[in-house]
Amino acid sequence: MSDIKTKFINDPEQITPELLEGYVLAYPDQVKLGGENIVVRANPKSEDKVAIVTLGGSGHEPALSGFVGEGMLDCSVVGDVFAAPGAQRLFQALQLMKREAGILLVVLNHSGDVMSANMACQLAERVGIKVKQVLTHDDISAGIGANIDDRRGLAGCVPLYKILGAAAEEGKSLDELAEIAERYNKNVATLAVAMRSCTHPQNGGTITDLPAGIMEIGMGQHGEGGGGQKPLVSADDTAAEMVDLLCQQLQPKAGDKMMLIINGVGATTHMELNIIFRKAYKELEARGLQVVVSRIQEILTVQEQAGFQMIMAILDEDHIDYLKNKRADAPYWTTIGK
């Protein structure tokens, strides 16, 4: 453990409860704590509508709790820094959210999250809680066409929260919501690039070592290795390479309607993210693709890692409607709606 302080924290063991306390104090009209490390809507929706729940470690703020609110998540269950919450805490949240309409649990494909979700769902089913899981696996760094079980969940989960939240508000059933989610899952892909790693806030350890002037396409959310290191190239060259890889995975056809999101992961400036988006948009346009949903934002960060995630999806008409036209009021995602 390093003795050199590099972050504005107090007791490293209290990072998660303290950050959540600050968060709900800042946004009391939208969120509150429903239990230890459980964030819920300040104004719950009616119980005849399906609840949308997710889980994940802290350290990625604003993800995932930043998207709890009207028209998005009903509940986020938070683990310690970069660690999945335990099955018992998730089970506690499922008990809080219990309703006749059921619960849709959105799980990012990371082994700890999957294990906690499976165990909590078994416990929930034993006591009559109706719950279905949807697993997100948008990362393509395992290789084009890789088995989905080998693909990690990255920031592509966040637009899915918006889609599912809107559809649930509309009164869609649990089965209908699962179908909407799986259609999105089949047509979304994310690729991350890093050019500087981050330190773990609890122990100061470097997550992975990237030398100056080197980038790595395909790095995971916790510094897991990706597609190999190489010298840093220009914004245009980086964006073009990533668009090409994402299009190889998704196989869009001219005329398809696309989502394009550039997610900054912590230390990369919005100046750079805008320049990246510009080139990615033009690359899609040149392929005859129409970008209809777009965003440049830090939606899921990795401490002070430098880099970004490029999230791309082929959207169906209902997905477009839920993303663009339906109201959402979460602290880190607001849509006025039509």
N, C-alpha and C positions, 0 to 999 in steps of 0.2 A: 504493500500500500504506500502510495506517495504521501509525503507530509506537506507537499506544496499545494496550497489551496488554489483552485482554478475556477470555482463556481460559487455563486452567492447562495450558500445553503447553511443550515444549522447542523443538527445531528444527522449524519448520513442515513441512519436507520429510520428517521422520521420524514424523509423526503416525500413519500407518497401521501401520508395523511395530511401533511402541511400544505402540499400543493393543491390537494383537493379541497381543503378548508378555504384556502385563498380563492380558488375558482368559484365555489358556490357563494362566497361572500360577495364576489364581484358581479355575479349574474343571478341575483335572487329571484328575478321574475321568470327565469327560464329553468333553473336547475336547483336541486337541493340534495343533501345526502339522505339516502333511504336506509342506511346501515353503514357499518365500517367498510370503507372503500367501495361503496355502491352509490352511483350517481343516478338519480331519477329525475323525471320532469317535475317542475314546481307545480304545474297544473296538469294532472294526469288526464289522459283521454278516457272516454267512456269504456266500461268493461265489456261492452258488446263488440268491441273491436280488438283484433289481434295485437298483442304486444310485441314490439321488436326489441330484442336484447342482444348485446354483444359483450365480449370479454377480451382483455389483453393487458399486458404489462404497462406500467407508467414509463416515463422517459421519452415518450413519442409525442408529447403535447403539440397541438391541441387534440390529436387522436388519443383515445377514441371518444373520451367523455365530452369533448367539445361539440359533438354532434348529437347530444341528447337535447330534445326539445320538440315542440309541436311540428308535426310533419316529418320527423326523423326518428331517432331512437327514443324508446321509452326508458331504457335502463342500460347503463354501462357498468360492468363489474371489473374492478381494477386490481391488477397484481402489483407486486413490488417492481422496482426498476428492471425493465427488460425481462420480466418473469411473469408467467401466467398466474392468475389467481387460482387458489385451491378449489377443488370440487365442492367443498362444503360452503364456501362463500358464494359460489355460483348457484348452488342449490338454494341458499337463503334468498338470493335475488329471484329465482324462479318461483319460490313460495310467495314472495311479495307481489309478483306479477300474475299470479294464478288467476285464470278467468275461463269462462265457458268457451269463448272464441279461440283460446289457445295462445301459445307463445311461439314466435319464430326466432330461433337462436342463430345469429350469424357468427361463424367461427372462422378465423384466419388460419390457414394451414401451417401451423407450427406445432411441433410435437406436444409441448406442454399445454397449449390451448386445447388441442384436440383431446388429450387425455382427460383434462378437467371437464370438458364439455360432455364427453361420453359418460363419465362417472356421474356427473350431476344429473344428466338426463335419465340415467337408470334410477337414481334416487327419486327423481321427480315422478317418473312413471309409476313407481311403487305406491305413491301417495295420491295418484289420480290427477297429476298435473299434465295437461295436454301440451306437448312441446315437440316441435320439429327442428332439425338442424339444417343449415345451409353452410357448406364449406367453401370459402373463397380461396382461389389458387391462381391468381393472375400473373405471378412472376414467371417470365419465360427464360430466365437465365440457365435453367437446367437443360435447355436446348429446344430448338424448334420441334414441335410435335412430341415433346417428352410426355411421359405418363403424368396425368394430372396429380397423382399422389406425391410425385416428386417436386411439384411446383408450389412454392411458398405463397402465402397471402401477403400482398403488399397494399399500397394505398388505394387500389381499385375497389376496396370494400366501401369507401366513403360515399361515392356516388350511389352504390347499392343501398346504403342506409337511406338516402334521399328517395330513391325509387320505392323501396319497401314502405318507408314511413308514409309517403303520399298514398300509396295503394291501400295501406291499412286504414288510414283516415277515411278513405272512400268506402270502407266496409268490405273489402275483399276477404275471402275466407283463408284459412291457414293453407289449404291445398293450393288455392289460386296464387297466394303469395310465394309459395315454394316454386311454383312453375314460372312465375315472373322472374324470380331470382336465378333459377337455373338457365333460363334463356339468356339473361345478362351474362352469367358466368361463362357460357360457351363462347361469347363474343367479346370478351374483354382481355386485354393483355397489358402488362406493365413491365418496364425495364428500368433499372436503376443504374446510375453512374456515380462514382465517388472519385474525388481527387484529394481528399484529406480525411483521415479517420477521426474518430471521437474518443473521448475518455469516458470510462464508466464513472458516473457521479458518486457512487458509494465508496469506490476504492482507488479512483484515479488511474486505474490501469488502462492502457491503450487497447482499444478493441481489435484493431488490426493495423499493420504498419504499411503506409503508402508513402514512398519517397517523394520529395518535391519534384514537380514536373511530370508526375506519373498519374494516370487515371485508370480506373477499373470499371468496365461495363459489366453489370450483372451483380454488383455487390448487394448483399441482403440488408435487412433492417437493423441487424445487430453486428454488422461488419463481416458477415459470412462471405467467404470468397465467391467470386462469380466467374466471369468469362476470361479472366487473365488480365495482367497489367500491361500497359503500353504507354508510350509518351503521350502527354496531353496534346490534343489537337484543337483547332478552332471550334467556336460554337456551331458554325454551319456544318462542319464536317462531322461533329459529334451528333448533332440533331439528325442529319441525313442518314448516318449509320444506324441510329436507333429506330428511326421511322422504318427503314428498310427491314430490319429484324422483326419489328412488330407487325409489319404488313406480311412478312413471310409466315408468321404464326396465324394471323387472322384471315388472310386471303380475301381482303375486301374487293368488291367489283365496282367498276366505274358507276357512279350514281348512288352508291351507298352513303347513308347518313352517319356521320362519325362524331364521337366525343373525343376531345383532345384536352388533357389536363397536364400541366407541368407543376409538379409538387416539389417545392424546395425542401431539402431535408435538414436545414439548420443554419449553415454558414454561407450559403450561396446567395448573393444579393438578388433583389428583384430586377435590377438592371440586367443581370446575366439571364435570369429566367425569361424575361421578355424577349431578349435576343434569340434564345433557344426556341421559344414558342413561334416566333416569326418564321424561322426556317422550317420548323416542323409543319406548320400550317401550309406553307408554300409547297412542300414536298407532297402533302396529301392532295392539295389542289391540282398539282401536276399529274396525279394519278386519276383525276376525274372524281375525286371524293369530296363530299360536302361536309365541312365541319359545322355542326348545328348546336353542339353543346361544348363550351370551352371555359377554361379557368386557369389562372396563374395564381398559386396560393401555397402557403405552407399548411398543408392539411395533416401531414404525418411527418414528424421530424425525427432525427436520430442524433440528439444532442448537438454538438458543434461540428458534426460531419459536413464536409463541403461536397455538394453534388445535388442531384435531383432525381426524381422518378418521372418518367414519361408514361402516362396512362392513356390508352387508346381503346376505343370500343366501337363496334358496329351496332347501332341502336335501332331497335324496332320502334314503331310509332308510339306505342304506349309508354316505353321508356323515355322517349323525348318529352311526352306530355307530362309525365311525373317529374322529370328533372327541371323542365323549364316553366311549367304553367301552374304547378301546385304549390301552395304556401308552405314555407318552412321557417321556423323561428328557433334556431339553435344558436348558442353563442358564436360559433365559428362557421355557420352556414345559414344565410338568410335568403329566402326567395319570397318576393312580394306576392307572386301568383296572379292569376287572371280571373 
